[in-house]
Amino acid sequence: MSFFSAYIAWAVAALFYCYQYVLRVLPGGIEPNLRSEFHLTAHEFGTIGSFTIYAYALMQIPMGILVDRVGVKKVLSGSIILCLLGAFAMAFSTDLPSLQMSRILIGMGSASAFMSALKIAADYLPAGRRGFLMGATLTLGTIGAMLTGSYLVPLVQTAGWRSVTTSLGFFGLAMVLLALVGIHLKATQKTKTSFDWRQITSIIKNRQIMIYALLAIGLYTPLSVLADLWGTAFLMKKYELAQTTAASSTGMLFVGLCFGSLILPWLCEKYDCLDIAIQTCSFGILFMFGFLLLGPELSHAGLQVILIAIGFFCGAEMMCFTGAIQSTTALNSGLTLGVVNTLNMLGGALLQHLIGYLLDLQWKGLVDPQGVRLYDTEQFVVALSLLWAVVAACCLLSLMLKRRVFNG
């Protein structure tokens, strides 16, 4: 098998990662539409995002096993089908339970996208390119998220969120055909071995892998909480922005992530500074997010700079996966990625859920003309402080790293 075929397979997996990212972040951009139409409280709306990520996270280990044993092509094709079914189900949902079920389907389908792209890079492509390709995968996901805030949310204002979601379902059909035609990977010996559940135990007992997994939570949750779900609502309230403006501003997190996920892996490979980069970025998020949350109201340009900076530092999440892979073997690379991403995504889902709960806990009885609950800036600050505390804890944990170098 040529490297060209492997690059094509990686490109298909990365494009699917972009597609599923659009589906994942869409509810955050259309928060007023969903809350108004379904009359959702903050806690109920929080389940729209958290159910997606719960399903995503719980499918990581099964998908890691399947990708290692069945192969990328079959797993990826089936995953895309789940995503497009979830998109259609969301478009035709009539109540909260049906909406939640559609999000569960999308979460289950999304589970293999990132893992498949990383496994192709780790197993079929030159070692010196792995960090860059992992970053490039995340970059394509950020492009999908930016397109959601900049183009799909304004389109929702004219065409309606149901029409836009239906169109995304049809796009998934094209993605299935692309996966069937474009992925041709030679089976390796490790995909033919039987699975031993003790492999999961050995990964969980690996102290270094668990440190990287917990650090990934601190580097990922700002994106999960702000970009995927609560950022648009928070900016609309604190800065009195229109929905489309707030959604596009939240997209600046992904602009920063786009650069960070490419530049940070390159710097780590060039200067052998994997753990130092993770530590620096953890503290960078802590200070930048604290300023966004508790600092004075910023100009529009200043707000975008802060959001870009937070997104840039979040790009160090890729280095946590790289560090975890360095601590395991090729036999368990897919499964290790699955375990790390399970903990990573569960952390994000739990925070999304808890922040909605904290908002409802502080609710003062105010509603808009449609009967939807209203929350003020102070209530958002208190609820989002939980995220700041998680990032602070991960900063302290990063000091336990042994400053191992990046070895490609």
Secondary structure, DSSP 8 states (H G I E B T S, - for coil): --HHHHHHHHHHHHHHHHHHHHHHHHHHHTHHHHHHHHT--HHHHHHHHHHHHHHHHHTHHHHHHHHHHT-HHHHHHHHHHHHHHHHHHHHT--SHHHHHHHHHHHHHHHTTHHHHHHHHHHHHS-GGGHHHHHHHHHHHHHHHHHHIIIIIHHHHHHH-HHHHHHHHHHHHHHHHHHHHHH------GGGSS---THHHHHHHH-HHHHHHHHHHHHHHHHIIIIIIIIHHHHHHHHS---HHHHHHHHTHHHHHHHHHHHHHHHHHHHHT-HHHHHHHHHHHHHHHHHHHHHS----HHHHHHHHHHHHHHHTTHHHHHHHHHHTS-GGGHHHHHHHHHHHHHHHHHHHHHHHHHHHHHH--S-B-TTS-B---HHHHHHHHHHHHHHHHHHHHHHTT--------
